[in-house]
Amino acid sequence: MGVGLVRAFRRHSERACVLLVLVALAAGTFSAGAPALTGVALAQPAPPPNPSDDELERSRDAVSARAEEVARLTAQLAELDDRTDDLQAALAAQRETAEAALVDLEAAEAVAAAAAERAEDARIATEAATVA
């Protein structure tokens, strides 16, 4: 039972310490040059000035230029995407050709190995016939 009391005291002490730190930080923020919050509402900043007609026109021109650039880049991306598709199709065709050539090579190697074995058998038979 004494251990539970110590744990409860530690929990409450930790909470109290956290609360004290938060209060100290808040008090330091308000006393370190920030305006103190009193019952008086803070004044709202003045709204920014309205842009001139020239500024609006320049802004519209900048938006148009960026939109044209986005359109150009989008078209370029579509073209590159089409080219990528074409290259992937060509690569797939070349892989199929390479795989077929590999199958042909393996078959030719098997035929060559069988022919070499028959030739060796014939050489042995010829030597045996000449010795006998």
C-alpha positions as CSV (number, residue, x, y, z in Angstrom):
1,M,0.0,0.0,0.0
2,G,2.9,2.4,0.7
3,V,4.3,1.8,-2.8
4,G,1.0,2.8,-4.4
5,L,1.0,6.0,-2.3
6,V,4.5,6.8,-3.5
7,R,3.6,6.2,-7.1
8,A,0.5,8.4,-6.8
9,F,2.6,11.2,-5.2
10,R,5.2,11.0,-8.0
11,R,2.5,11.2,-10.7
12,H,1.0,14.2,-9.0
13,S,4.4,15.8,-8.5
14,E,5.3,15.3,-12.2
15,R,2.0,16.9,-13.2
16,A,2.6,19.8,-10.9
17,C,6.1,20.3,-12.3
18,V,4.8,20.3,-15.8
19,L,2.1,22.8,-14.9
20,L,4.6,25.0,-13.1
21,V,6.9,25.0,-16.2
22,L,4.0,25.9,-18.5
23,V,3.0,28.7,-16.2
24,A,6.6,30.0,-16.1
25,L,6.9,29.9,-19.8
26,A,3.6,31.7,-20.3
27,A,4.6,34.4,-17.8
28,G,8.0,34.8,-19.4
29,T,6.4,35.2,-22.8
30,F,4.1,37.9,-21.6
31,S,6.7,39.7,-19.6
32,A,9.6,39.5,-22.1
33,G,8.5,42.3,-24.3
34,A,5.2,40.9,-25.5
35,P,2.2,43.0,-24.8
36,A,0.4,42.0,-21.7
37,L,-3.1,40.8,-22.3
38,T,-5.5,42.9,-20.4
39,G,-9.2,43.5,-20.7
40,V,-8.6,45.7,-23.7
41,A,-8.9,44.0,-27.1
42,L,-5.8,44.1,-29.3
43,A,-6.1,46.5,-32.3
44,Q,-6.5,44.9,-35.7
45,P,-3.8,45.6,-38.2
46,A,-4.7,47.9,-41.1
47,P,-5.6,46.1,-44.2
48,P,-3.0,46.1,-47.0
49,P,-3.4,48.7,-49.7
50,N,-5.2,47.8,-52.8
51,P,-3.0,47.0,-55.8
52,S,-2.7,49.4,-58.6
53,D,-4.0,48.7,-62.1
54,D,-0.4,48.2,-63.3
55,E,0.3,45.8,-60.5
56,L,-2.8,43.8,-61.3
57,E,-1.9,43.7,-65.0
58,R,1.7,42.6,-64.2
59,S,0.2,39.9,-62.0
60,R,-2.2,38.7,-64.7
61,D,0.7,38.7,-67.2
62,A,2.8,36.6,-64.8
63,V,-0.1,34.1,-64.3
64,S,-0.5,33.8,-68.1
65,A,3.2,33.3,-68.6
66,R,3.2,30.6,-66.0
67,A,0.1,29.0,-67.4
68,E,1.8,28.9,-70.9
69,E,4.9,27.3,-69.3
70,V,2.7,24.7,-67.5
71,A,1.0,23.9,-70.8
72,R,4.3,23.6,-72.6
73,L,5.7,21.3,-69.9
74,T,2.5,19.2,-69.9
75,A,2.7,18.7,-73.7
76,Q,6.4,17.8,-73.4
77,L,5.6,15.4,-70.6
78,A,2.9,13.7,-72.8
79,E,5.3,13.4,-75.7
80,L,8.0,11.9,-73.4
81,D,5.4,9.5,-72.0
82,D,4.4,8.4,-75.5
83,R,8.1,7.9,-76.3
84,T,8.6,5.9,-73.2
85,D,5.7,3.6,-74.2
86,D,7.3,3.1,-77.6
87,L,10.7,2.3,-76.1
88,Q,9.2,-0.2,-73.7
89,A,7.4,-2.0,-76.5
90,A,10.6,-2.1,-78.5
91,L,12.5,-3.4,-75.5
92,A,9.9,-6.1,-74.9
93,A,10.2,-7.2,-78.6
94,Q,14.0,-7.3,-78.3
95,R,13.8,-9.3,-75.1
96,E,11.6,-11.9,-76.9
97,T,14.1,-12.1,-79.7
98,A,17.0,-12.5,-77.3
99,E,15.1,-15.2,-75.4
100,A,14.3,-17.1,-78.6
101,A,18.0,-16.8,-79.6
102,L,19.1,-18.1,-76.2
103,V,16.7,-21.1,-76.6
104,D,18.2,-21.7,-80.1
105,L,21.7,-21.5,-78.7
106,E,21.0,-23.9,-76.0
107,A,19.5,-26.4,-78.5
108,A,22.5,-26.0,-80.8
109,E,24.9,-26.5,-77.8
110,A,23.0,-29.7,-76.9
111,V,23.2,-30.9,-80.6
112,A,26.9,-30.1,-80.7
113,A,27.6,-31.9,-77.4
114,A,25.7,-35.0,-78.7
115,A,27.8,-34.8,-82.0
116,A,31.0,-34.5,-80.0
117,E,30.0,-37.5,-77.9
118,R,29.2,-39.5,-81.1
119,A,32.5,-38.4,-82.6
120,E,34.4,-39.5,-79.5
121,D,32.6,-42.9,-79.6
122,A,33.5,-43.2,-83.3
123,R,37.2,-42.4,-82.6
124,I,37.3,-45.0,-79.8
125,A,35.6,-47.6,-82.1
126,T,38.1,-46.8,-84.9
127,E,41.1,-47.1,-82.5
128,A,39.7,-50.4,-81.2
129,A,39.2,-51.7,-84.8
130,T,42.7,-50.7,-85.8
131,V,44.3,-52.3,-82.8
132,A,42.4,-55.6,-83.2
